[in-house]
């Protein structure tokens, strides 16, 4: 009977360790997803800056040049 008690006690310890490792992997995956979202937001901001400042500015100067000529 003692054998079964220790056996199930060891199984509980192994299950707890597995749950802890699974939780750690889930947290690490969440961190990776957070960084991906941060990078995507930065890329979106850079694209918006490029579009607003450079491309619209170039189109504005082209339109002014064509209106004058």
RODO-2510 file (C-alpha; in nm, 4 decimals, decimal comma):
residues 69
     n   res          X          Y          Z
     1     x     0,0000     0,0000     0,0000
     2     x     0,2890     0,2318     0,0777
     3     x     0,4209     0,1755    -0,2727
     4     x     0,1024     0,3146    -0,4275
     5     x     0,1080     0,6143    -0,1968
     6     x     0,4634     0,7059    -0,3018
     7     x     0,3876     0,6255    -0,6640
     8     x     0,0893     0,8621    -0,6749
     9     x     0,2833     1,1213    -0,4797
    10     x     0,5571     1,1097    -0,7441
    11     x     0,2973     1,1328    -1,0194
    12     x     0,1525     1,4438    -0,8555
    13     x     0,4984     1,6003    -0,8403
    14     x     0,5603     1,5198    -1,2073
    15     x     0,2197     1,6637    -1,3005
    16     x     0,2951     1,9833    -1,1068
    17     x     0,6317     2,0174    -1,2815
    18     x     0,4685     1,9603    -1,6195
    19     x     0,2030     2,2225    -1,5465
    20     x     0,4710     2,4693    -1,4370
    21     x     0,6752     2,4138    -1,7548
    22     x     0,3646     2,4392    -1,9719
    23     x     0,2742     2,7680    -1,8042
    24     x     0,6267     2,9013    -1,8640
    25     x     0,6074     2,8107    -2,2329
    26     x     0,2715     2,9844    -2,2623
    27     x     0,4145     3,2990    -2,1026
    28     x     0,7179     3,2963    -2,3351
    29     x     0,4896     3,2557    -2,6370
    30     x     0,2858     3,5516    -2,5140
    31     x     0,6007     3,7636    -2,4881
    32     x     0,6941     3,6770    -2,8459
    33     x     0,3487     3,7768    -2,9662
    34     x     0,3715     4,1059    -2,7757
    35     x     0,7014     4,1889    -2,9463
    36     x     0,5579     4,0993    -3,2862
    37     x     0,2694     4,3400    -3,2245
    38     x     0,5127     4,6129    -3,1131
    39     x     0,7233     4,5652    -3,4291
    40     x     0,4142     4,5765    -3,6496
    41     x     0,2976     4,8992    -3,4853
    42     x     0,6433     5,0532    -3,5399
    43     x     0,6383     4,9505    -3,9052
    44     x     0,2912     5,1000    -3,9456
    45     x     0,4068     5,4287    -3,7906
    46     x     0,7136     5,4398    -4,0170
    47     x     0,5018     5,3750    -4,3255
    48     x     0,2615     5,6508    -4,2204
    49     x     0,5500     5,8928    -4,1633
    50     x     0,7019     5,8103    -4,5013
    51     x     0,3651     5,8495    -4,6729
    52     x     0,2764     6,1747    -4,4975
    53     x     0,6087     6,3541    -4,5161
    54     x     0,7860     6,2241    -4,8228
    55     x     0,5261     6,1074    -5,0716
    56     x     0,2612     6,3725    -5,0018
    57     x     0,5353     6,6359    -4,9956
    58     x     0,6657     6,5234    -5,3339
    59     x     0,3146     6,5228    -5,4812
    60     x     0,2567     6,8704    -5,3393
    61     x     0,5725     7,0065    -5,5041
    62     x     0,4866     6,8345    -5,8322
    63     x     0,1393     6,9898    -5,8291
    64     x     0,2810     7,3346    -5,7485
    65     x     0,5334     7,2961    -6,0332
    66     x     0,2616     7,1949    -6,2819
    67     x     0,0282     7,4756    -6,1733
    68     x     0,3018     7,7374    -6,2228
    69     x     0,3908     7,6032    -6,5683
***
